[in-house]
Amino acid sequence: MIERGQRNWKLEDLDFGAIRKNLAAGDESLFYLLASASFVEILSELYTANLIEHYRGDADAARWLEETWVQEEVRHGQALKRYVNAVWPEFDWEMSFSRFSEEYGRLCSMENLEPSRALEMAARCVVETGTSTLYRCLYDYVEEPVLKQLLANIKADEVRHYAMFRRLFAEHNRTEGKGFISVLHVVWKRLIEIRGEDGHIAFKHAYLGRGNNPEHLDREWKKFRKGLRQLMARHYPFNMAVEMLLSFVPLAHPLKKRLGTFLVRAARLFVSSRVEFTS
């Protein structure tokens, strides 16, 4: 059973001095996952300004984005940074983040937002589904106690963020009336982005920040992806992910239930087959 995450937690609530490094330091996959996540979470400040501009005129959404969402996302990144620096002190986090933010920042433009306010909130729901389930997966995987509490806290925050984005989607969609096909298109597009370019950029700068050979980057990226699929096959919460993704899709409940059952089975089969195929 997952440990309860603390609401309104602070960095000071976590005892980084109590980290049992022997339970984490030798895990390369864990390093890359945490370092990459710390980069992306801290850079939330960059694209929040675009979101606030997109929702100009919706005072409640803009206020929540500025006063709650971005503050908590950046706190996630700062906490993960503290953890990475404590367990892997030889890693030059600042230099790596600087290079990451320069490249990734170019992708954070108004042009990358959905033109529809409702559909952008649907896109946010997909992203929050990805982060919530990733942190839940990592929680089930890791053994180090301080990291487990940190992951529980972040996962609880991300689930609350998802709920708010889902509510804002429903509010805007009452006016816009976006149907199943439009929403499904956004869901699919964002799922492709989550497993594609964004993750590769973060991995690249974490990898190069350790002084590794750039010529081996593609090989190590494939190795990392293979390890991630193996981790997901054992620990990923497929039911949770599918339930969250279908929750906001405009579709009759009986159809959602049938589709959800199919998608959970298909996702498990796909991940398992990819693990076996690449082993």
N, C-alpha and C positions, 0 to 999 in steps of 0.2 A: 504493500500500500504506500502511495506516495506521501512523503512528509508534507505537512501543511506549510505553505509559503506564508511569510509574514507580510501583512499589508503595511504600506508606508514605511518599509524598512530603510535603513541607512547603511552606508559602508561601515560605519563604526559598530554596527550590530554583528559584523562578521569578524571572527578572531583569525586573521590571516597568519598570526604567529603560531597557531595551533595546527597548521596544515601538516599532514603526514605525507611528506614529499615522496617517500618510497612507494606510495600507492598511485602516483600519477606521473612522476618525472620520466619514467621509461616508456611511456605510451606516446608514440609519435602521432598517431591519428588524433588522440585527444589534444595534443599541443596544437595541431593545425586547426582543429575545430574551434577551440577556445580562442586562439589568436585571431582567426578569421572573424569570429563572432564579435570580438571586442572592437575590431576595426569598423565593422558595419554599424554596430549599435552606436558608437560614439559619433559617427558621421551622420546620424539622424538629424542633427542640427542643420545640415546643409540642405536637405530636401524638405524639411518642415516649412521653411519659408515659402517654397513653391506651393505646398499644400494649403497654407494659410491664404495665399493669394488666390488660389483656385476656389476657395470657399468664402471669399470676400462677400459680405452681405448675410452670411450665416454666422451670426455672432457666437452662438453656442458652440458650434463646431470649431471655429477659429480659436476661441478661448480654451477649449479643452485640448486642442492640438498644441497650443503654446504653453499652457500652464500645467498640463498633466502628462500628455503622451510623450512629448519630446524630452521632458525632464526625466521621466522614468526610463526611457530608452537610453539616454546618455548615461544614467546611473548604472544601467546594466553593463554598458561598455566599460565604464570606469572600474566596476567591480571585477569584471573579467580580466581587464588589464592588470589590476593588482594581483590577481591570482596567477596569471601568466608570469609576471615579473618575479613573484615569490617562488614559483616552482622551476622556472627556466630563466634564471637571472642572467645567463650569458646571451640571451636573445635581446637584440637592440630594438625594442618595441617602438621607440619614438621615431627612429629613422625609417623603419618599415611602414609605420602608419603614415608618415609624411609622404612617402612614395605611393602608398595605396590611395590616399586621399586625393593626390594630384591626378591619378588615372581614373579612379572611380567617380570623382567629382564631376568629370566631364559628362557622365551619364545622367546626372541628376539635374535635369532641365524641365521646364514647363512642358516641352514637347513630348516628354515621356509619360505625362499624366493622361488619363482618359479624358476626352473632351466633355463627357457627361459626368456630372457630380455624383450621381447614383452609381455609375459604373466604376468611378475611381474608388468609392467606398467599398464596392465589391472586390476590387483589386487589393485594397488594404486588408480585407477579410482573408484573402488568400495568403498574403504575406504573414499575417498574424497566425493563421493556421500552421504555416510552415515553421515559424519560430516556436510556437507553443508545443508542437509535437516534437520538434528537434530537442528542445530542452527536457521534455518528458522522457524521450528516448535516452538522452545522455544521463539523466537522473537514474534511470534503471540500470544503466551500464556501469557507471563509476562506483568506486568503493570509498573514495576519500571523503571523510565526513564534512569538512568545511565546504567542499565543492558541491556535495549533495544538497546542503542547505541553501547555498547560493542558487543552484539550479531550480530548487523548489520555489524560491522567492521570485526568480525571473519568470518561470513558467506561470505562476499565479498572476503576475502582472500582465503577461501576454494574453492570457485568457480573458482578463477584464478588458484589455484593449480591443480584442476581437469582438466582445459583446457590444462595446460602444460603437465600433465601426459598423457592425451589423444593424444596430438601431438607426444610425445615421443613413445607412443604405436604404432602410425601409422608409424613413421619412422622405428622402429625396425621390425615391422611386414611386411614392404615392402620386407625385406630380409628373414624373417622367414616364412612368409606365413601361420600363424596360422589361422585355419578356425573357423566356427561358433561353432562346438562342443567343441573344445579346450578352446575357450574363455568363452563359457557358463559354462563349468565345473569350471573354475576359479571364475567366477562371483558367482555361487552358493556356492562354498566353502567359499569364503570370506564373503558372506552374513550370512552364518551359524556362522562364527567366530565372526562377529560383534554382533550378538544377544546372544552369548554364553559365553564362558569362560572369555574373556577379560573384558566384562562388569561386570561379577560376581566378579572377583578379585578386580576391582576398588570399587565396592559397598561394598564388605566385609571390606576393610580397612577404608573406610569412615564410615561405620557402627560401627566397633570396635573402631575407633578413638574417638567416642563420649562416650565411656565407657559403651556401651550397652552389654547385656548378650550374649555371644557367642552361647549359647544354642538356642537362638531365631533367629539366623542368617537366616536359611532356610525359616522360616515363614515370616520374614521381607523382604527377597528377593522376595518371591512370592507376598507379598503385594505391594512391589515397582513395580514389573512387571505389576501387575494388574492396578495400577495407571498410569503407563506409557502407557499402551494400551488405557486407557480412554482418556489420553491427546492426543495421536496420532489420535484417532478416530475423535477428534474435530479439531485438528490443523495441522496434518502432511501433507506436500505437496506431495501427491501421484503422481500427474502429473509430477512434477519436478523430483522426484526420478526415475520414470520409463524412462522419457526422457533422463536423464543423463546415466542410466545404458545401454540403448539401443544405445546410440549415437556412441559408439566405437565398438559395436559388428558387425562383418562382415556379414551383412545381407542386402538384397535388401530393398530399402526404402518402397515400398508398403507393404512388409511383416512386416517391423518394425512398420509401422503405425497400421496395424491390430493387431499385437501382443501387441503393447503399449496400445491400447484401452482395450484389454482383461485383461492385467496385472493390469492396474489401477483399473478396476472394481473388479478383483479378490482380490487385496490387500485391497481395502476398505471393501469388504465383509468379508474377513478373520479377519481383525482387529475388525470390528463391531460385528461379531459373537463371537469372543473370549471375548469381553467386556460383551456381553449379557450372555454368557455361565458361566462366572465367577462372575457375579454380585450377 
